[in-house]
Amino acid sequence: MMMMSSSYGSLVPFLLLTALMMAALSEGRIRLTSAGESTGTQWAILVAGSKGYSNYRHQADVCHAYQILKVNGLKDENIIVFMYDDIAGSKYNPTKGIIINKPNGPDVYHGVPKDYTGDATTAANLYAVLLGNKMALSGGSGKVLNSGANDHVFFYYADHGSPGLLGMPVGNNIYANDLMNVLKQMYKMKKYMNMVIYIEACESGSMLQGLLPKDMGIYATTASNAKESSWGYYCPGDTTDGDPSKYDTCLGDLYSIAWMEDSDANDLGKETLQDQYLTVKKRTSLSHVMQYGNTVLSQAFLSTYMGQSPKKVSSVRLDELSSSTFRAVPQRDADLVFFQRQVQKAPKGSAESVEAQKRLDEQIARRSHVDRSINQIVYYLFGGSNAASMLTAVRPEERPVVDNWDCLKTFVRTYEQYCGRLSEYGMQYTRAMANMCNAGVDKDRMVAASIQACSGKA
């Protein structure tokens, strides 16, 4: 009897766990795919949200992601790439026509589909691609997500972010509510069986926090939570072998490097999304890697979304990667690395040195302008005693960064009308603007405060 009782006692937790799994799997057409099983088509959308050589790392990340998918069997017709494409041919690139994602690394640029480049790298085009709406496109290859109810979709984004939004090379930002509306439309249109989202950006957790339901068949991870920076990686100044100094810029981003080098090193048919999350979380030690949506989907194998090459052999040792000590720089400061390197490398007293110093000074001046103007706006609206909290207050994890998204968009536009472009550095202040909206500040007061802070200069 004791044996039966013991067996029964150990069986209860198992049955309970099984019941919970089945309930979770029943939500939103969710289904786990076993290794080697082929159901539907695998699709991928890869987005580098920046431009300019100082942002080299984002396009390098996306190019590397493409190579992983390609070598593991995804077809070009099912991989859609957004990248401004101004890095490989840049005058600053010491290896013209080549992009690398780590010191002494291989070229990751070759073969990358140039679906949406230059002026076509807009948020509007991205939404149209996700919804499969060719009529809404402006420029680009015309390739859209022609997926259906049995397909698996992988969405990867790398760039600058801020509370509630992600940048794009051209035009408007990607606001969290707009992205969520697109995802909800995709769900209603049965554009996927399950979908996985990886986001590399500062405050990237704010794009999903309090917004992504658990019943839409979507699993997501982000490089950081809703209140911290993500990190550039393989940056000039490393003391290790393979110093990327000749590139004068960071070659990758820490979270992105972590998941991609893990994918390079492992059999994707034997590693689950959860396995990769734990590996990436450990290696991305400078920010909190987060999970959102339906985490039951993390039990699926990576091959379900990224493909699987039967001939894949890797000599990379993850314990070696994890123990390497390369330089990491906060995402918003990584841009300055390039300008600082230009000053350091230029011959002293030369015209080149003068020009390099001028560009660095301009970058620093723009940052000072944004810091000063935002602080003045907040002080004007709330006074000295409440200004600090308005700049830094963070909402509970279950709530989105702002209640009224139209208000946040209006405040960003208002600031840029009277004070100038917010900039990748200035994007961090969308938290302050969101807090103003949550505190009930209206457009007229924001206009008045912006005019006072910036003297009407656009």
TIRO-984651 format. One line per field, with one value per residue (C-alpha): residue number from 1; residue in one letter; x, y, z negated. Coordinates in steps of 0.2 Angstrom, whole numbers, padded with zeros to 4 digits. Example, Ala and Ser with C-alpha at 12.3 -4.5 7.8 and 13.67 -1.06 7.14 Angstrom:
// TIRO-984651
nr c(1; 2)
rest c(A; S)
X c(0062; 0068)
Y c(-0022; -0005)
Z c(-0039; -0036)
***
This chain:
// TIRO-984651
nr c(1; 2; 3; 4; 5; 6; 7; 8; 9; 10; 11; 12; 13; 14; 15; 16; 17; 18; 19; 20; 21; 22; 23; 24; 25; 26; 27; 28; 29; 30; 31; 32; 33; 34; 35; 36; 37; 38; 39; 40; 41; 42; 43; 44; 45; 46; 47; 48; 49; 50; 51; 52; 53; 54; 55; 56; 57; 58; 59; 60; 61; 62; 63; 64; 65; 66; 67; 68; 69; 70; 71; 72; 73; 74; 75; 76; 77; 78; 79; 80; 81; 82; 83; 84; 85; 86; 87; 88; 89; 90; 91; 92; 93; 94; 95; 96; 97; 98; 99; 100; 101; 102; 103; 104; 105; 106; 107; 108; 109; 110; 111; 112; 113; 114; 115; 116; 117; 118; 119; 120; 121; 122; 123; 124; 125; 126; 127; 128; 129; 130; 131; 132; 133; 134; 135; 136; 137; 138; 139; 140; 141; 142; 143; 144; 145; 146; 147; 148; 149; 150; 151; 152; 153; 154; 155; 156; 157; 158; 159; 160; 161; 162; 163; 164; 165; 166; 167; 168; 169; 170; 171; 172; 173; 174; 175; 176; 177; 178; 179; 180; 181; 182; 183; 184; 185; 186; 187; 188; 189; 190; 191; 192; 193; 194; 195; 196; 197; 198; 199; 200; 201; 202; 203; 204; 205; 206; 207; 208; 209; 210; 211; 212; 213; 214; 215; 216; 217; 218; 219; 220; 221; 222; 223; 224; 225; 226; 227; 228; 229; 230; 231; 232; 233; 234; 235; 236; 237; 238; 239; 240; 241; 242; 243; 244; 245; 246; 247; 248; 249; 250; 251; 252; 253; 254; 255; 256; 257; 258; 259; 260; 261; 262; 263; 264; 265; 266; 267; 268; 269; 270; 271; 272; 273; 274; 275; 276; 277; 278; 279; 280; 281; 282; 283; 284; 285; 286; 287; 288; 289; 290; 291; 292; 293; 294; 295; 296; 297; 298; 299; 300; 301; 302; 303; 304; 305; 306; 307; 308; 309; 310; 311; 312; 313; 314; 315; 316; 317; 318; 319; 320; 321; 322; 323; 324; 325; 326; 327; 328; 329; 330; 331; 332; 333; 334; 335; 336; 337; 338; 339; 340; 341; 342; 343; 344; 345; 346; 347; 348; 349; 350; 351; 352; 353; 354; 355; 356; 357; 358; 359; 360; 361; 362; 363; 364; 365; 366; 367; 368; 369; 370; 371; 372; 373; 374; 375; 376; 377; 378; 379; 380; 381; 382; 383; 384; 385; 386; 387; 388; 389; 390; 391; 392; 393; 394; 395; 396; 397; 398; 399; 400; 401; 402; 403; 404; 405; 406; 407; 408; 409; 410; 411; 412; 413; 414; 415; 416; 417; 418; 419; 420; 421; 422; 423; 424; 425; 426; 427; 428; 429; 430; 431; 432; 433; 434; 435; 436; 437; 438; 439; 440; 441; 442; 443; 444; 445; 446; 447; 448; 449; 450; 451; 452; 453; 454; 455; 456; 457; 458)
rest c(M; M; M; M; S; S; S; Y; G; S; L; V; P; F; L; L; L; T; A; L; M; M; A; A; L; S; E; G; R; I; R; L; T; S; A; G; E; S; T; G; T; Q; W; A; I; L; V; A; G; S; K; G; Y; S; N; Y; R; H; Q; A; D; V; C; H; A; Y; Q; I; L; K; V; N; G; L; K; D; E; N; I; I; V; F; M; Y; D; D; I; A; G; S; K; Y; N; P; T; K; G; I; I; I; N; K; P; N; G; P; D; V; Y; H; G; V; P; K; D; Y; T; G; D; A; T; T; A; A; N; L; Y; A; V; L; L; G; N; K; M; A; L; S; G; G; S; G; K; V; L; N; S; G; A; N; D; H; V; F; F; Y; Y; A; D; H; G; S; P; G; L; L; G; M; P; V; G; N; N; I; Y; A; N; D; L; M; N; V; L; K; Q; M; Y; K; M; K; K; Y; M; N; M; V; I; Y; I; E; A; C; E; S; G; S; M; L; Q; G; L; L; P; K; D; M; G; I; Y; A; T; T; A; S; N; A; K; E; S; S; W; G; Y; Y; C; P; G; D; T; T; D; G; D; P; S; K; Y; D; T; C; L; G; D; L; Y; S; I; A; W; M; E; D; S; D; A; N; D; L; G; K; E; T; L; Q; D; Q; Y; L; T; V; K; K; R; T; S; L; S; H; V; M; Q; Y; G; N; T; V; L; S; Q; A; F; L; S; T; Y; M; G; Q; S; P; K; K; V; S; S; V; R; L; D; E; L; S; S; S; T; F; R; A; V; P; Q; R; D; A; D; L; V; F; F; Q; R; Q; V; Q; K; A; P; K; G; S; A; E; S; V; E; A; Q; K; R; L; D; E; Q; I; A; R; R; S; H; V; D; R; S; I; N; Q; I; V; Y; Y; L; F; G; G; S; N; A; A; S; M; L; T; A; V; R; P; E; E; R; P; V; V; D; N; W; D; C; L; K; T; F; V; R; T; Y; E; Q; Y; C; G; R; L; S; E; Y; G; M; Q; Y; T; R; A; M; A; N; M; C; N; A; G; V; D; K; D; R; M; V; A; A; S; I; Q; A; C; S; G; K; A)
X c(0000; 0014; 0021; 0004; 0002; 0020; 0017; 0000; 0008; 0021; 0008; -0003; 0010; 0013; -0006; -0008; 0007; 0000; -0017; -0010; 0001; -0015; -0025; -0011; -0008; -0027; -0026; -0025; -0021; -0005; 0004; 0022; 0031; 0043; 0061; 0061; 0042; 0037; 0021; 0018; 0031; 0044; 0045; 0056; 0056; 0073; 0073; 0088; 0080; 0095; 0106; 0124; 0141; 0141; 0126; 0135; 0131; 0112; 0114; 0128; 0116; 0102; 0115; 0121; 0103; 0100; 0115; 0109; 0092; 0099; 0112; 0098; 0087; 0075; 0072; 0076; 0058; 0052; 0065; 0061; 0075; 0074; 0091; 0096; 0111; 0123; 0137; 0145; 0150; 0153; 0169; 0173; 0172; 0190; 0183; 0172; 0158; 0160; 0151; 0157; 0148; 0163; 0181; 0190; 0173; 0166; 0157; 0139; 0134; 0135; 0119; 0107; 0091; 0089; 0070; 0068; 0083; 0085; 0069; 0059; 0064; 0049; 0037; 0022; 0031; 0035; 0016; 0011; 0024; 0018; 0000; 0004; -0003; 0006; -0006; 0000; 0019; 0029; 0045; 0055; 0055; 0036; 0039; 0027; 0022; 0011; 0009; -0006; -0013; 0000; 0015; 0028; 0035; 0051; 0052; 0069; 0072; 0088; 0091; 0088; 0072; 0064; 0049; 0035; 0044; 0057; 0066; 0066; 0079; 0066; 0050; 0039; 0044; 0036; 0025; 0021; 0002; 0003; 0014; 0002; -0013; -0004; 0000; -0018; -0024; -0011; -0019; -0037; -0031; -0023; -0006; 0003; 0001; 0014; 0026; 0042; 0048; 0066; 0069; 0086; 0084; 0084; 0069; 0063; 0052; 0041; 0035; 0026; 0024; 0006; 0001; 0005; -0009; -0004; -0018; -0012; 0001; 0016; 0032; 0044; 0060; 0068; 0086; 0081; 0066; 0055; 0067; 0085; 0098; 0103; 0121; 0133; 0146; 0163; 0167; 0184; 0195; 0195; 0211; 0208; 0215; 0205; 0202; 0189; 0197; 0200; 0181; 0180; 0163; 0154; 0152; 0137; 0124; 0126; 0109; 0109; 0127; 0122; 0107; 0116; 0132; 0122; 0112; 0129; 0136; 0121; 0110; 0094; 0084; 0090; 0089; 0073; 0068; 0069; 0086; 0092; 0083; 0093; 0109; 0106; 0100; 0116; 0128; 0118; 0123; 0122; 0103; 0088; 0083; 0064; 0050; 0033; 0017; 0014; 0030; 0024; 0029; 0047; 0047; 0048; 0064; 0073; 0072; 0053; 0057; 0075; 0076; 0089; 0104; 0107; 0126; 0128; 0145; 0152; 0168; 0162; 0162; 0149; 0159; 0173; 0161; 0153; 0170; 0177; 0179; 0175; 0170; 0151; 0144; 0127; 0117; 0114; 0133; 0139; 0136; 0148; 0162; 0163; 0165; 0178; 0188; 0189; 0196; 0209; 0215; 0216; 0234; 0235; 0233; 0227; 0212; 0205; 0207; 0198; 0184; 0183; 0183; 0169; 0158; 0161; 0157; 0141; 0135; 0139; 0130; 0114; 0114; 0116; 0102; 0090; 0094; 0092; 0076; 0067; 0072; 0066; 0049; 0046; 0051; 0039; 0025; 0028; 0040; 0056; 0049; 0040; 0052; 0063; 0050; 0042; 0058; 0061; 0044; 0041; 0025; 0021; 0026; 0008; 0005; 0010; 0021; 0006; -0013; -0016; -0004; -0011; -0005; 0012; 0013; 0007; 0020; 0034; 0028; 0026; 0044; 0051; 0041; 0048; 0064; 0071; 0073; 0072; 0087; 0092; 0100; 0084; 0072; 0075; 0064; 0048; 0047; 0045; 0032; 0022; 0022; 0016; 0002; -0002; -0002; -0015; -0005; -0014; -0007; -0008; 0002; 0015; 0016; 0018; 0032; 0041; 0041; 0047; 0061; 0067; 0062; 0052; 0067; 0064)
Y c(0000; 0012; 0009; 0012; 0028; 0034; 0030; 0039; 0054; 0056; 0054; 0068; 0082; 0074; 0073; 0091; 0097; 0087; 0095; 0113; 0109; 0103; 0118; 0130; 0121; 0123; 0142; 0151; 0136; 0132; 0116; 0110; 0103; 0088; 0088; 0082; 0085; 0096; 0106; 0120; 0133; 0142; 0161; 0174; 0193; 0201; 0220; 0231; 0247; 0259; 0267; 0274; 0267; 0270; 0258; 0245; 0231; 0231; 0227; 0215; 0206; 0204; 0198; 0185; 0180; 0177; 0166; 0155; 0153; 0150; 0137; 0128; 0126; 0141; 0147; 0165; 0167; 0164; 0176; 0194; 0207; 0225; 0234; 0251; 0244; 0258; 0248; 0236; 0250; 0264; 0273; 0269; 0250; 0244; 0228; 0235; 0224; 0213; 0214; 0204; 0201; 0196; 0199; 0189; 0183; 0177; 0188; 0188; 0200; 0189; 0183; 0193; 0197; 0216; 0216; 0233; 0245; 0263; 0273; 0257; 0253; 0260; 0255; 0256; 0244; 0232; 0232; 0228; 0214; 0206; 0207; 0201; 0217; 0221; 0235; 0245; 0244; 0258; 0252; 0237; 0219; 0217; 0201; 0199; 0186; 0174; 0162; 0152; 0143; 0129; 0140; 0145; 0163; 0170; 0189; 0196; 0215; 0224; 0243; 0257; 0257; 0266; 0264; 0260; 0261; 0255; 0265; 0262; 0269; 0280; 0288; 0285; 0274; 0257; 0260; 0245; 0247; 0248; 0232; 0224; 0228; 0221; 0205; 0204; 0206; 0192; 0181; 0184; 0181; 0165; 0170; 0157; 0142; 0149; 0164; 0168; 0186; 0191; 0209; 0218; 0235; 0246; 0245; 0231; 0223; 0238; 0233; 0218; 0221; 0222; 0220; 0203; 0190; 0172; 0165; 0171; 0158; 0170; 0167; 0182; 0186; 0203; 0209; 0219; 0223; 0238; 0250; 0246; 0247; 0233; 0232; 0234; 0220; 0216; 0235; 0244; 0244; 0226; 0219; 0201; 0194; 0199; 0217; 0225; 0242; 0244; 0244; 0259; 0253; 0239; 0223; 0216; 0217; 0206; 0198; 0195; 0188; 0176; 0169; 0168; 0160; 0148; 0144; 0142; 0130; 0118; 0106; 0116; 0100; 0095; 0112; 0120; 0139; 0137; 0130; 0145; 0157; 0151; 0151; 0169; 0175; 0168; 0176; 0193; 0197; 0216; 0216; 0206; 0195; 0193; 0181; 0186; 0178; 0159; 0152; 0134; 0137; 0138; 0119; 0118; 0115; 0129; 0120; 0123; 0141; 0142; 0126; 0112; 0107; 0088; 0091; 0105; 0103; 0117; 0119; 0133; 0129; 0139; 0138; 0147; 0160; 0163; 0166; 0178; 0196; 0207; 0225; 0229; 0246; 0253; 0254; 0272; 0275; 0263; 0276; 0288; 0274; 0277; 0296; 0294; 0282; 0294; 0307; 0295; 0289; 0305; 0313; 0327; 0344; 0338; 0344; 0326; 0328; 0345; 0337; 0322; 0332; 0343; 0328; 0322; 0339; 0340; 0323; 0328; 0345; 0336; 0325; 0340; 0349; 0334; 0332; 0350; 0353; 0338; 0342; 0360; 0354; 0342; 0356; 0368; 0356; 0349; 0360; 0354; 0343; 0331; 0333; 0319; 0306; 0311; 0307; 0290; 0283; 0265; 0256; 0239; 0225; 0220; 0237; 0245; 0260; 0272; 0271; 0283; 0279; 0293; 0305; 0298; 0300; 0317; 0322; 0315; 0325; 0341; 0339; 0337; 0351; 0364; 0356; 0346; 0327; 0317; 0306; 0288; 0295; 0305; 0291; 0286; 0301; 0293; 0287; 0305; 0309; 0293; 0298; 0315; 0307; 0296; 0311; 0320; 0333; 0339; 0344; 0363; 0362; 0351; 0364; 0378; 0369; 0364; 0382; 0389; 0375; 0377; 0395; 0389; 0382; 0366)
Z c(0000; -0004; 0014; 0022; 0012; 0016; 0035; 0034; 0026; 0039; 0053; 0047; 0052; 0068; 0072; 0067; 0078; 0092; 0090; 0090; 0105; 0115; 0110; 0115; 0131; 0135; 0134; 0151; 0163; 0154; 0158; 0155; 0169; 0166; 0173; 0191; 0194; 0208; 0207; 0218; 0223; 0213; 0216; 0209; 0208; 0204; 0200; 0197; 0191; 0193; 0205; 0205; 0203; 0184; 0183; 0193; 0180; 0184; 0202; 0198; 0186; 0199; 0212; 0200; 0196; 0214; 0216; 0202; 0210; 0227; 0222; 0212; 0228; 0228; 0246; 0251; 0257; 0239; 0231; 0232; 0227; 0222; 0222; 0228; 0236; 0234; 0224; 0236; 0248; 0235; 0237; 0219; 0222; 0222; 0232; 0246; 0250; 0235; 0218; 0203; 0186; 0176; 0175; 0189; 0194; 0211; 0223; 0219; 0233; 0248; 0255; 0243; 0252; 0254; 0253; 0244; 0245; 0244; 0244; 0244; 0226; 0218; 0204; 0217; 0228; 0214; 0209; 0227; 0228; 0212; 0218; 0235; 0243; 0259; 0263; 0248; 0252; 0258; 0267; 0263; 0271; 0268; 0258; 0244; 0231; 0241; 0226; 0220; 0205; 0206; 0207; 0194; 0194; 0187; 0185; 0180; 0177; 0172; 0169; 0157; 0146; 0132; 0121; 0132; 0149; 0161; 0174; 0193; 0206; 0215; 0209; 0194; 0179; 0175; 0160; 0149; 0151; 0170; 0170; 0159; 0170; 0185; 0175; 0170; 0188; 0193; 0180; 0187; 0205; 0200; 0206; 0195; 0185; 0172; 0173; 0164; 0161; 0156; 0153; 0150; 0144; 0129; 0118; 0130; 0117; 0118; 0135; 0128; 0109; 0105; 0123; 0131; 0126; 0122; 0133; 0150; 0154; 0152; 0142; 0140; 0132; 0130; 0127; 0112; 0101; 0102; 0093; 0098; 0112; 0123; 0128; 0143; 0143; 0152; 0150; 0154; 0139; 0135; 0128; 0134; 0150; 0165; 0159; 0171; 0170; 0189; 0191; 0179; 0174; 0164; 0175; 0167; 0152; 0137; 0136; 0155; 0155; 0141; 0150; 0167; 0161; 0151; 0167; 0177; 0164; 0161; 0170; 0172; 0172; 0155; 0146; 0140; 0140; 0121; 0122; 0132; 0121; 0106; 0115; 0122; 0104; 0097; 0110; 0111; 0093; 0094; 0097; 0093; 0107; 0106; 0112; 0118; 0125; 0124; 0117; 0119; 0137; 0131; 0130; 0149; 0157; 0166; 0182; 0182; 0186; 0192; 0202; 0200; 0211; 0210; 0214; 0201; 0192; 0180; 0172; 0161; 0142; 0133; 0116; 0125; 0132; 0115; 0107; 0120; 0113; 0128; 0125; 0123; 0124; 0120; 0136; 0136; 0133; 0146; 0160; 0151; 0152; 0171; 0170; 0155; 0165; 0180; 0169; 0161; 0178; 0188; 0188; 0176; 0183; 0200; 0209; 0206; 0187; 0187; 0197; 0186; 0170; 0178; 0181; 0163; 0156; 0166; 0159; 0141; 0144; 0151; 0135; 0124; 0133; 0131; 0112; 0109; 0118; 0111; 0094; 0096; 0104; 0089; 0076; 0085; 0084; 0066; 0057; 0049; 0035; 0048; 0063; 0058; 0056; 0072; 0081; 0073; 0067; 0073; 0073; 0066; 0078; 0082; 0089; 0105; 0105; 0109; 0110; 0124; 0138; 0149; 0135; 0135; 0154; 0153; 0140; 0150; 0166; 0155; 0148; 0165; 0172; 0160; 0153; 0168; 0172; 0156; 0162; 0158; 0142; 0138; 0140; 0122; 0117; 0124; 0106; 0100; 0114; 0109; 0091; 0096; 0106; 0091; 0080; 0091; 0100; 0115; 0132; 0129; 0113; 0122; 0136; 0124; 0114; 0130; 0137; 0120; 0119; 0137; 0142; 0156; 0166; 0176)
***
